């Protein structure tokens, strides 16, 4: 599950980067395609949150923000909006990557998230 999560973030990052490049090259249809893919990934991340953990509320709010920015970026083909969310995606990916590395196993990751939930 952890590796899949990292792959989803990598996919979102990759699609946002490609969309920025497409906007720079005035390839509107390609930009649209990549932004939609990024939106789909963000929605998947949001829809699979385990709301038993309080951190999931914060993640849901972050995903809602990222999705809204992607929608606006797609409507206006605004690379500045895409560039604005890219660091958030990278930071989230890096954070989860570190958590997966530290956890070492699915059960350990659940325990760690539970601990974060208690401490947070």
Backbone as CSV, one residue per row, in Angstrom:
resi,resn,N_x,N_y,N_z,CA_x,CA_y,CA_z,C_x,C_y,C_z
1,UNK,0.808,-1.222,0.000,0.000,0.000,0.000,0.844,1.276,0.000
2,UNK,1.948,1.251,0.738,2.804,2.433,0.795,3.424,2.754,-0.542
3,UNK,3.905,1.721,-1.223,4.523,1.934,-2.531,3.507,2.433,-3.547
4,UNK,2.281,1.925,-3.467,1.220,2.393,-4.362,0.921,3.866,-4.115
5,UNK,0.894,4.253,-2.868,0.660,5.654,-2.509,1.740,6.549,-3.114
6,UNK,2.992,6.128,-3.007,4.102,6.898,-3.578,3.959,6.983,-5.094
7,UNK,3.558,5.879,-5.716,3.366,5.878,-7.171,2.267,6.853,-7.591
8,UNK,1.203,6.941,-6.799,0.129,7.890,-7.103,0.639,9.327,-7.025
9,UNK,1.378,9.633,-5.975,1.951,10.978,-5.870,2.902,11.264,-7.027
10,UNK,3.748,10.279,-7.368,4.654,10.455,-8.505,3.869,10.732,-9.785
11,UNK,2.761,10.021,-9.961,1.920,10.236,-11.136,1.332,11.638,-11.165
12,UNK,0.861,12.106,-10.020,0.291,13.460,-9.957,1.369,14.498,-10.260
13,UNK,2.533,14.333,-9.666,3.644,15.269,-9.894,4.033,15.275,-11.365
14,UNK,4.198,14.103,-11.928,4.580,13.973,-13.328,3.559,14.644,-14.254
15,UNK,2.280,14.431,-13.982,1.239,15.030,-14.829,1.184,16.542,-14.691
16,UNK,1.396,17.059,-13.493,1.416,18.512,-13.310,2.616,19.114,-14.047
17,UNK,3.764,18.460,-13.936,4.953,18.954,-14.643,4.741,18.936,-16.161
18,UNK,4.141,17.866,-16.664,3.869,17.782,-18.101,2.862,18.847,-18.530
19,UNK,1.859,19.101,-17.697,0.865,20.123,-18.028,1.505,21.505,-18.106
20,UNK,2.413,21.800,-17.184,3.133,23.082,-17.222,3.913,23.193,-18.529
21,UNK,4.602,22.135,-18.877,5.371,22.112,-20.124,4.453,22.288,-21.338
22,UNK,3.302,21.618,-21.311,2.355,21.743,-22.419,1.808,23.156,-22.545
23,UNK,1.530,23.800,-21.424,1.041,25.184,-21.463,2.123,26.087,-22.034
24,UNK,3.364,25.872,-21.607,4.478,26.644,-22.156,4.564,26.501,-23.678
25,UNK,4.268,25.306,-24.161,4.354,25.018,-25.597,3.023,25.223,-26.327
26,UNK,2.062,25.819,-25.631,0.736,26.108,-26.179,0.033,24.852,-26.718
27,UNK,0.244,23.747,-26.048,-0.419,22.484,-26.372,-1.566,22.286,-25.385
28,UNK,-2.652,23.009,-25.645,-3.777,23.093,-24.713,-4.429,21.734,-24.471
29,UNK,-4.643,20.970,-25.535,-5.300,19.671,-25.384,-4.464,18.715,-24.531
30,UNK,-3.162,18.727,-24.744,-2.276,17.872,-23.955,-2.248,18.331,-22.498
31,UNK,-2.216,19.633,-22.278,-2.238,20.163,-20.914,-3.508,19.713,-20.209
32,UNK,-4.632,19.826,-20.900,-5.920,19.402,-20.346,-5.856,17.928,-19.927
33,UNK,-5.321,17.095,-20.800,-5.236,15.652,-20.535,-4.424,15.380,-19.266
34,UNK,-3.307,16.059,-19.114,-2.458,15.822,-17.948,-3.066,16.386,-16.665
35,UNK,-3.744,17.512,-16.776,-4.396,18.075,-15.584,-5.527,17.161,-15.125
36,UNK,-6.295,16.624,-16.066,-7.378,15.698,-15.709,-6.810,14.461,-15.021
37,UNK,-5.701,13.935,-15.515,-5.071,12.781,-14.873,-4.653,13.124,-13.441
38,UNK,-4.078,14.294,-13.248,-3.681,14.721,-11.902,-4.910,14.868,-11.005
39,UNK,-5.990,15.432,-11.552,-7.231,15.558,-10.784,-7.737,14.183,-10.366
40,UNK,-7.737,13.233,-11.282,-8.211,11.885,-10.977,-7.393,11.251,-9.852
41,UNK,-6.088,11.460,-9.887,-5.233,10.904,-8.844,-5.545,11.538,-7.494
42,UNK,-5.696,12.853,-7.476,-6.016,13.550,-6.216,-7.361,13.064,-5.673
43,UNK,-8.331,12.900,-6.545,-9.632,12.397,-6.093,-9.523,10.976,-5.546
44,UNK,-8.704,10.150,-6.177,-8.498,8.783,-5.680,-7.847,8.824,-4.301
45,UNK,-6.838,9.665,-4.131,-6.198,9.797,-2.827,-7.206,10.260,-1.776
46,UNK,-8.045,11.204,-2.152,-9.042,11.734,-1.217,-10.080,10.678,-0.856
47,UNK,-10.551,9.954,-1.873,-11.629,8.994,-1.658,-11.196,7.750,-0.898
48,UNK,-9.897,7.500,-0.820,-9.424,6.306,-0.116,-8.887,6.616,1.277
49,UNK,-9.078,7.837,1.739,-8.637,8.188,3.090,-9.396,7.372,4.129
50,UNK,-8.690,6.947,5.143,-9.315,6.286,6.281,-9.646,7.377,7.291
51,UNK,-10.905,7.713,7.385,-11.326,8.836,8.221,-11.359,8.490,9.710
52,UNK,-10.885,7.294,10.072,-10.757,6.946,11.491,-9.606,7.704,12.149
53,UNK,-8.717,8.270,11.344,-7.563,9.011,11.843,-7.794,10.504,11.664
54,UNK,-7.489,11.274,12.706,-7.726,12.714,12.629,-6.877,13.383,11.552
55,UNK,-5.708,12.825,11.253,-4.859,13.402,10.212,-5.556,13.359,8.847
56,UNK,-6.476,12.426,8.695,-7.193,12.295,7.425,-8.044,13.519,7.125
57,UNK,-8.525,14.196,8.145,-9.300,15.419,7.932,-8.412,16.484,7.289
58,UNK,-7.213,16.626,7.803,-6.265,17.593,7.227,-5.887,17.204,5.807
59,UNK,-5.646,15.920,5.585,-5.318,15.460,4.237,-6.478,15.691,3.278
60,UNK,-7.692,15.424,3.736,-8.873,15.660,2.897,-8.958,17.129,2.503
61,UNK,-8.740,18.012,3.455,-8.780,19.444,3.159,-7.687,19.829,2.162
62,UNK,-6.493,19.240,2.312,-5.399,19.504,1.387,-5.756,18.996,-0.011
63,UNK,-6.312,17.794,-0.082,-6.696,17.242,-1.381,-7.788,18.089,-2.034
64,UNK,-8.717,18.590,-1.227,-9.765,19.463,-1.774,-9.151,20.726,-2.367
65,UNK,-8.198,21.300,-1.664,-7.504,22.491,-2.153,-6.757,22.180,-3.449
66,UNK,-5.999,21.088,-3.454,-5.235,20.723,-4.650,-6.159,20.491,-5.837
67,UNK,-7.271,19.826,-5.593,-8.228,19.553,-6.677,-8.819,20.849,-7.217
68,UNK,-9.207,21.748,-6.325,-9.761,23.030,-6.753,-8.756,23.812,-7.593
69,UNK,-7.493,23.820,-7.156,-6.452,24.516,-7.919,-6.261,23.876,-9.292
70,UNK,-6.322,22.557,-9.355,-6.195,21.871,-10.647,-7.355,22.219,-11.571
71,UNK,-8.556,22.274,-11.021,-9.721,22.646,-11.837,-9.548,24.063,-12.377
72,UNK,-9.162,24.988,-11.505,-8.966,26.372,-11.941,-7.830,26.484,-12.962
73,UNK,-6.760,25.745,-12.724,-5.635,25.760,-13.671,-6.071,25.225,-15.023
74,UNK,-6.934,24.233,-15.016,-7.406,23.658,-16.274,-8.334,24.624,-17.015
75,UNK,-9.197,25.263,-16.279,-10.128,26.219,-16.899,-9.355,27.352,-17.565
76,UNK,-8.367,27.864,-16.866,-7.635,29.047,-17.343,-6.300,28.717,-18.002
77,UNK,-5.956,27.428,-18.015,-4.643,26.986,-18.512,-3.549,27.850,-17.888
78,UNK,-3.616,27.899,-16.553,-2.758,28.769,-15.752,-1.623,27.960,-15.133
79,UNK,-0.446,28.107,-15.704,0.696,27.335,-15.194,1.148,27.830,-13.824
80,UNK,0.834,29.060,-13.467,1.199,29.569,-12.143,0.456,28.799,-11.052
81,UNK,-0.804,28.472,-11.300,-1.553,27.667,-10.327,-0.958,26.266,-10.212
82,UNK,-0.554,25.722,-11.337,0.079,24.400,-11.317,1.410,24.453,-10.569
83,UNK,2.180,25.490,-10.840,3.475,25.649,-10.169,3.290,25.856,-8.667
84,UNK,2.168,26.450,-8.283,1.881,26.690,-6.870,1.628,25.389,-6.111
85,UNK,0.957,24.440,-6.746,0.618,23.194,-6.031,1.717,22.137,-6.118
86,UNK,2.615,22.284,-7.062,3.669,21.285,-7.239,4.490,21.046,-5.965
87,UNK,4.918,22.097,-5.254,5.676,21.849,-4.006,4.869,21.089,-2.954
88,UNK,3.558,21.321,-2.904,2.716,20.592,-1.947,2.722,19.103,-2.274
89,UNK,2.565,18.789,-3.561,2.570,17.390,-3.980,3.911,16.723,-3.679
90,UNK,4.978,17.439,-3.959,6.318,16.895,-3.709,6.532,16.677,-2.210
91,UNK,6.123,17.640,-1.404,6.288,17.503,0.045,5.463,16.344,0.596
92,UNK,4.228,16.215,0.128,3.394,15.094,0.571,4.020,13.765,0.166
93,UNK,4.488,13.679,-1.074,5.127,12.451,-1.548,6.360,12.120,-0.716
94,UNK,7.188,13.108,-0.481,8.412,12.885,0.281,8.112,12.468,1.717
95,UNK,7.099,13.063,2.298,6.705,12.716,3.664,6.234,11.267,3.736
96,UNK,5.364,10.873,2.805,4.886,9.496,2.790,6.012,8.523,2.470
97,UNK,6.922,8.928,1.602,8.057,8.080,1.265,8.890,7.790,2.515
98,UNK,9.099,8.822,3.302,9.851,8.654,4.546,9.073,7.777,5.528
99,UNK,7.769,7.984,5.630,6.948,7.183,6.547,6.965,5.709,6.145
100,UNK,6.885,5.452,4.853,6.912,4.070,4.372,8.267,3.443,4.678
101,UNK,9.322,4.196,4.444,10.667,3.698,4.714,10.830,3.386,6.206
102,UNK,10.346,4.273,7.061,10.473,4.074,8.507,9.599,2.923,9.008
103,UNK,8.426,2.824,8.418,7.485,1.805,8.870,7.972,0.403,8.516
104,UNK,8.420,0.223,7.305,8.952,-1.069,6.899,7.906,-2.123,6.601
105,UNK,6.711,-1.967,7.130,5.649,-2.931,6.859,4.310,-2.236,7.007
106,UNK,3.287,-2.826,6.437,1.955,-2.244,6.481,1.453,-2.099,7.914
107,UNK,1.644,-3.121,8.735,1.150,-3.047,10.112,1.904,-1.992,10.911
108,UNK,3.207,-1.886,10.684,3.985,-0.872,11.391,3.546,0.524,10.962
109,UNK,3.212,0.687,9.671,2.769,1.987,9.189,1.439,2.365,9.840
110,UNK,0.538,1.392,9.967,-0.745,1.680,10.626,-0.531,2.101,12.076
111,UNK,0.375,1.405,12.756,0.666,1.754,14.142,1.267,3.154,14.236
112,UNK,2.138,3.483,13.305,2.765,4.800,13.309,1.716,5.885,13.063
113,UNK,0.827,5.652,12.117,-0.231,6.639,11.845,-1.148,6.774,13.063
114,UNK,-1.400,5.677,13.736,-2.212,5.712,14.946,-1.508,6.549,16.013
115,UNK,-0.203,6.368,16.134,0.596,7.135,17.099,0.540,8.621,16.749
116,UNK,0.693,8.952,15.466,0.613,10.348,15.029,-0.755,10.905,15.384
117,UNK,-1.789,10.095,15.201,-3.149,10.509,15.507,-3.296,10.812,17.008
118,UNK,-2.707,9.979,17.855,-2.783,10.188,19.303,-2.002,11.433,19.708
119,UNK,-0.797,11.597,19.136,0.054,12.721,19.498,-0.421,14.031,18.891
120,UNK,-1.114,13.951,17.741,-1.508,15.164,17.035,-2.756,15.700,17.568
